[in-house]
Amino acid sequence: MTAMRESEFPAVTARWVADTLGIERPSAHRRLEELHEDGRVERGKFSSRVVIWWIPEE
């Protein structure tokens, strides 16, 4: 979540997280899914192939 907090963008993709952290996209996606299940991030579909993730307002 640190990378998301420090991002200049209000929402990010798993690819962006992977590139920023230097990890594989599936690993970033799994971590984002875990954060979503814990209620720490939200997700939405930007298009049929692109999911975006963001930290909800506190």
LUMBAKE-570352 format. One record per atom (N, C-alpha, C, O): residue number from 1; atom name; x, y, z. Coordinates in steps of 0.05 Angstrom, whole numbers, plus 5000, padded with zeros to 4 digits. Last residue first. Example, Ala and Ser with C-alpha at 12.3 -4.5 7.8 and 13.67 -1.06 7.14 Angstrom:
<nubas>
[nuba 2,'N',[5257,4955,5142]]
[nuba 2,'CA',[5273,4979,5143]]
[nuba 2,'C',[5258,5001,5157]]
[nuba 2,'O',[5268,5023,5161]]
[nuba 1,'N',[5264,4886,5156]]
[nuba 1,'CA',[5246,4910,5156]]
[nuba 1,'C',[5264,4934,5156]]
[nuba 1,'O',[5285,4934,5169]]
</nubas>
This chain:
<nubas>
[nuba 58,'N',[4787,5152,5084]]
[nuba 58,'CA',[4785,5144,5113]]
[nuba 58,'C',[4765,5161,5128]]
[nuba 58,'O',[4761,5156,5152]]
[nuba 57,'N',[4774,5128,5020]]
[nuba 57,'CA',[4775,5151,5038]]
[nuba 57,'C',[4772,5141,5066]]
[nuba 57,'O',[4756,5123,5072]]
[nuba 56,'N',[4811,5070,4996]]
[nuba 56,'CA',[4786,5085,5002]]
[nuba 56,'C',[4791,5109,5021]]
[nuba 56,'O',[4810,5109,5037]]
[nuba 55,'N',[4859,5067,4947]]
[nuba 55,'CA',[4855,5066,4976]]
[nuba 55,'C',[4830,5083,4982]]
[nuba 55,'O',[4828,5106,4974]]
[nuba 54,'N',[4847,5029,4887]]
[nuba 54,'CA',[4852,5053,4901]]
[nuba 54,'C',[4847,5049,4931]]
[nuba 54,'O',[4834,5030,4940]]
[nuba 53,'N',[4855,4999,4822]]
[nuba 53,'CA',[4855,4996,4852]]
[nuba 53,'C',[4860,5023,4865]]
[nuba 53,'O',[4876,5039,4854]]
[nuba 52,'N',[4825,4974,4762]]
[nuba 52,'CA',[4840,4995,4777]]
[nuba 52,'C',[4835,4991,4807]]
[nuba 52,'O',[4815,4981,4815]]
[nuba 51,'N',[4833,4930,4710]]
[nuba 51,'CA',[4822,4934,4736]]
[nuba 51,'C',[4839,4955,4750]]
[nuba 51,'O',[4863,4954,4748]]
[nuba 50,'N',[4819,4919,4643]]
[nuba 50,'CA',[4835,4935,4661]]
[nuba 50,'C',[4820,4939,4688]]
[nuba 50,'O',[4798,4950,4688]]
[nuba 49,'N',[4786,4895,4606]]
[nuba 49,'CA',[4812,4882,4612]]
[nuba 49,'C',[4828,4896,4634]]
[nuba 49,'O',[4849,4885,4642]]
[nuba 48,'N',[4741,4926,4600]]
[nuba 48,'CA',[4738,4897,4603]]
[nuba 48,'C',[4763,4883,4610]]
[nuba 48,'O',[4762,4860,4620]]
[nuba 47,'N',[4760,4981,4644]]
[nuba 47,'CA',[4750,4970,4618]]
[nuba 47,'C',[4748,4940,4622]]
[nuba 47,'O',[4751,4930,4644]]
[nuba 46,'N',[4761,4989,4697]]
[nuba 46,'CA',[4764,5012,4680]]
[nuba 46,'C',[4755,5006,4652]]
[nuba 46,'O',[4743,5022,4638]]
[nuba 45,'N',[4729,4963,4752]]
[nuba 45,'CA',[4737,4958,4724]]
[nuba 45,'C',[4738,4983,4708]]
[nuba 45,'O',[4718,4998,4707]]
[nuba 44,'N',[4756,4970,4818]]
[nuba 44,'CA',[4736,4974,4798]]
[nuba 44,'C',[4747,4969,4770]]
[nuba 44,'O',[4771,4969,4766]]
[nuba 43,'N',[4768,4965,4888]]
[nuba 43,'CA',[4775,4960,4860]]
[nuba 43,'C',[4751,4965,4843]]
[nuba 43,'O',[4728,4965,4852]]
[nuba 42,'N',[4801,4987,4948]]
[nuba 42,'CA',[4777,4983,4932]]
[nuba 42,'C',[4786,4977,4904]]
[nuba 42,'O',[4809,4983,4896]]
[nuba 41,'N',[4836,4964,5006]]
[nuba 41,'CA',[4835,4977,4980]]
[nuba 41,'C',[4809,4970,4967]]
[nuba 41,'O',[4797,4950,4973]]
[nuba 40,'N',[4823,4940,5054]]
[nuba 40,'CA',[4843,4962,5055]]
[nuba 40,'C',[4845,4977,5028]]
[nuba 40,'O',[4854,4999,5028]]
[nuba 39,'N',[4793,4895,5062]]
[nuba 39,'CA',[4779,4921,5062]]
[nuba 39,'C',[4798,4945,5061]]
[nuba 39,'O',[4790,4967,5067]]
[nuba 38,'N',[4815,4846,5055]]
[nuba 38,'CA',[4817,4858,5082]]
[nuba 38,'C',[4804,4885,5084]]
[nuba 38,'O',[4803,4897,5105]]
[nuba 37,'N',[4807,4840,5001]]
[nuba 37,'CA',[4792,4823,5019]]
[nuba 37,'C',[4793,4833,5047]]
[nuba 37,'O',[4774,4829,5062]]
[nuba 36,'N',[4845,4878,4983]]
[nuba 36,'CA',[4817,4882,4978]]
[nuba 36,'C',[4800,4865,4997]]
[nuba 36,'O',[4780,4875,5008]]
[nuba 35,'N',[4893,4853,4998]]
[nuba 35,'CA',[4886,4879,5010]]
[nuba 35,'C',[4856,4885,5006]]
[nuba 35,'O',[4844,4897,5024]]
[nuba 34,'N',[4889,4809,4964]]
[nuba 34,'CA',[4890,4805,4993]]
[nuba 34,'C',[4882,4831,5007]]
[nuba 34,'O',[4866,4831,5026]]
[nuba 33,'N',[4891,4835,4914]]
[nuba 33,'CA',[4868,4820,4921]]
[nuba 33,'C',[4866,4815,4951]]
[nuba 33,'O',[4845,4818,4963]]
[nuba 32,'N',[4944,4855,4917]]
[nuba 32,'CA',[4921,4874,4916]]
[nuba 32,'C',[4895,4860,4923]]
[nuba 32,'O',[4878,4871,4937]]
[nuba 31,'N',[4971,4807,4916]]
[nuba 31,'CA',[4973,4824,4940]]
[nuba 31,'C',[4950,4844,4940]]
[nuba 31,'O',[4939,4850,4961]]
[nuba 30,'N',[4958,4788,4865]]
[nuba 30,'CA',[4951,4772,4889]]
[nuba 30,'C',[4951,4790,4914]]
[nuba 30,'O',[4933,4788,4930]]
[nuba 29,'N',[4981,4829,4834]]
[nuba 29,'CA',[4952,4824,4833]]
[nuba 29,'C',[4943,4809,4858]]
[nuba 29,'O',[4923,4816,4870]]
[nuba 28,'N',[5035,4821,4844]]
[nuba 28,'CA',[5023,4847,4851]]
[nuba 28,'C',[4992,4843,4853]]
[nuba 28,'O',[4979,4853,4871]]
[nuba 27,'N',[5041,4771,4822]]
[nuba 27,'CA',[5047,4775,4850]]
[nuba 27,'C',[5034,4800,4860]]
[nuba 27,'O',[5022,4801,4882]]
[nuba 26,'N',[5030,4780,4768]]
[nuba 26,'CA',[5012,4763,4783]]
[nuba 26,'C',[5017,4766,4814]]
[nuba 26,'O',[4998,4763,4829]]
[nuba 25,'N',[5073,4816,4754]]
[nuba 25,'CA',[5046,4826,4756]]
[nuba 25,'C',[5028,4807,4771]]
[nuba 25,'O',[5011,4816,4787]]
[nuba 24,'N',[5133,4812,4794]]
[nuba 24,'CA',[5117,4803,4772]]
[nuba 24,'C',[5088,4812,4776]]
[nuba 24,'O',[5079,4815,4799]]
[nuba 23,'N',[5166,4873,4816]]
[nuba 23,'CA',[5157,4846,4820]]
[nuba 23,'C',[5140,4838,4796]]
[nuba 23,'O',[5134,4854,4779]]
[nuba 22,'N',[5181,4927,4824]]
[nuba 22,'CA',[5200,4909,4812]]
[nuba 22,'C',[5193,4879,4817]]
[nuba 22,'O',[5210,4863,4821]]
[nuba 21,'N',[5146,4965,4842]]
[nuba 21,'CA',[5159,4949,4862]]
[nuba 21,'C',[5180,4930,4851]]
[nuba 21,'O',[5194,4917,4866]]
[nuba 20,'N',[5129,4987,4793]]
[nuba 20,'CA',[5139,5005,4814]]
[nuba 20,'C',[5156,4989,4834]]
[nuba 20,'O',[5176,4998,4844]]
[nuba 19,'N',[5109,4942,4765]]
[nuba 19,'CA',[5132,4957,4755]]
[nuba 19,'C',[5145,4975,4776]]
[nuba 19,'O',[5170,4976,4777]]
[nuba 18,'N',[5067,4928,4800]]
[nuba 18,'CA',[5089,4909,4794]]
[nuba 18,'C',[5113,4924,4784]]
[nuba 18,'O',[5136,4919,4793]]
[nuba 17,'N',[5035,4974,4798]]
[nuba 17,'CA',[5046,4965,4824]]
[nuba 17,'C',[5070,4946,4818]]
[nuba 17,'O',[5091,4950,4831]]
[nuba 16,'N',[5022,4973,4743]]
[nuba 16,'CA',[5036,4996,4754]]
[nuba 16,'C',[5049,4988,4781]]
[nuba 16,'O',[5073,4994,4785]]
[nuba 15,'N',[4994,4924,4741]]
[nuba 15,'CA',[5018,4927,4725]]
[nuba 15,'C',[5035,4950,4736]]
[nuba 15,'O',[5059,4948,4739]]
[nuba 14,'N',[4950,4935,4772]]
[nuba 14,'CA',[4968,4916,4782]]
[nuba 14,'C',[4995,4918,4767]]
[nuba 14,'O',[5016,4914,4778]]
[nuba 13,'N',[4940,5007,4771]]
[nuba 13,'CA',[4935,4980,4761]]
[nuba 13,'C',[4955,4961,4774]]
[nuba 13,'O',[4975,4970,4785]]
[nuba 12,'N',[4910,5059,4813]]
[nuba 12,'CA',[4932,5046,4799]]
[nuba 12,'C',[4923,5019,4789]]
[nuba 12,'O',[4902,5008,4796]]
[nuba 11,'N',[4886,5124,4829]]
[nuba 11,'CA',[4881,5095,4826]]
[nuba 11,'C',[4904,5084,4809]]
[nuba 11,'O',[4916,5098,4793]]
[nuba 10,'N',[4906,5175,4832]]
[nuba 10,'CA',[4886,5167,4852]]
[nuba 10,'C',[4880,5137,4851]]
[nuba 10,'O',[4870,5126,4871]]
[nuba 9,'N',[4977,5184,4825]]
[nuba 9,'CA',[4951,5178,4813]]
[nuba 9,'C',[4931,5169,4835]]
[nuba 9,'O',[4940,5157,4855]]
[nuba 8,'N',[5025,5188,4848]]
[nuba 8,'CA',[5013,5214,4840]]
[nuba 8,'C',[4985,5210,4829]]
[nuba 8,'O',[4971,5229,4824]]
[nuba 7,'N',[5037,5145,4904]]
[nuba 7,'CA',[5031,5149,4875]]
[nuba 7,'C',[5019,5177,4871]]
[nuba 7,'O',[5005,5188,4888]]
[nuba 6,'N',[5041,5134,4957]]
[nuba 6,'CA',[5060,5153,4946]]
[nuba 6,'C',[5056,5159,4916]]
[nuba 6,'O',[5070,5176,4905]]
[nuba 5,'N',[5001,5097,4964]]
[nuba 5,'CA',[4999,5122,4978]]
[nuba 5,'C',[5017,5143,4966]]
[nuba 5,'O',[5011,5167,4965]]
[nuba 4,'N',[5021,5055,4933]]
[nuba 4,'CA',[4996,5068,4925]]
[nuba 4,'C',[4994,5095,4939]]
[nuba 4,'O',[4985,5114,4926]]
[nuba 3,'N',[5066,5041,4962]]
[nuba 3,'CA',[5070,5050,4934]]
[nuba 3,'C',[5044,5065,4925]]
[nuba 3,'O',[5046,5085,4911]]
[nuba 2,'N',[5042,5023,5009]]
[nuba 2,'CA',[5059,5047,5009]]
[nuba 2,'C',[5062,5058,4981]]
[nuba 2,'O',[5061,5082,4978]]
[nuba 1,'N',[5016,4976,5000]]
[nuba 1,'CA',[5000,5000,5000]]
[nuba 1,'C',[5017,5025,5000]]
[nuba 1,'O',[5008,5046,4992]]
</nubas>
